[in-house]
Amino acid sequence: MIALLHHPWPWYVAGPLIGLFVPALLVLDNKSLGISSNLRHLCAALAPRRVSFFRYEWKEAGLWNLIFLAGVVLGGFIGGNLLASPVVAISAATQADLAALGIHDLAGLAPRELFTWSSILTARGLVLLVAGGFCVGFGTAYAGGCTSGHGIAGLANLERPSLVAVLGFFAGGLLATFVLLPRIL
């Protein structure tokens, strides 16, 4: 079993498993998959009654979701530290594209030129963190949910706003990848 966890699963196995999680949540407890609402639940738990937006019964609405978030973080830690493969398969074309952007060290799970303290604490790194964080936070709030909520749960429920949101997520990702990042990096 451990050997099975040391390698990435093919899309045709992982995708349906993630997809089946949505109806399982709905059937078992009438819950909808999503992560972005956890920020509101955390704020309601940590700063109760100070802001009207956070005045609700977060334990009823979000306790299960906070447990799910804790599982995601714990699973990410286990997968990234205990089960991680030291080699990430990156195509030659992607390596060439990254080299053209000045990213050459592809050892590990993330490029060191972008994800070390010395690179994050530069002007470029701070701009990427602050601007990227703002865009993700604003987009999530404006769209009424995150990529997992809209892309997995919303599309599975055939919700038109989720389709519009997912198209917006993809358009934003393409814009950032092909227009913004080459100018920033």
Residue, then its C-alpha position, 0 to 999 in steps of 0.5 A: m500500500i505504501a508503494l502505491l502512495h509513493h507515486p502520482w496516480p493517473w488522472y483516470v483514477a484520481g479524477p473519478l475519486i475526487g469526483l465521487f467525493v462530491p455526491a458522497l458528501l451530498v448523500l451522506d450529510n447534505k454537504s457541499l465541497g469547498i475550501s474558501s469558506n473556511l477563512r470565514h469560519l476561522c474568522a468567526a471562531l477567532a474574532p466572534r461578534r466583532v464584525s457583523f459578517f462573522r456573526y453566525e453559528w460557525k460550528e453548525a455551518g463549518l465545523w466539518n469543513l474545518i476538519f476537512l481543511a485540517g485533513v487537507v493540510l495534514g495530507g499535504f504534509i504527509g504527502g510532501n514530506l513522508l511520501a514525496s518522490p525526489v523527482v518531479a517529471i517535467s517535460a523538456a518543452t516546459q523546462a525550456d520555457l522555464a529556462a527562458l523565464g530564468i528558472h533553472d533549478l527544477a530539483g524538488l517540488a518547486p523551483r528554488e528561484l521562486f520558492t525560497w526565503s531569499s527569493i520571496l523576500t525580494a521586491r519581485g517575490l513580495v509583488l508576486l505574493v501580495a498581488g497574487g494573494f489579493c487576486v486569489g482572495f478577491g476572485t474567490a470572494y467575487a465568484g462566491g467560491c474557490t476552484s474546488g467549490h465551483g470546479i468540482a462541486g458546482l459543475a457536478n451540480l450543473e450550476r451555471p454560475s459555477l461554469v462561468a466561474v470556472l471559465g473565468f478561473f481558466a482565463g485568469g490562469l492563462l492570462a497570468t501564465f502567458v502574459l503576466l508571469p513572463r513580464i514579472l519574471 
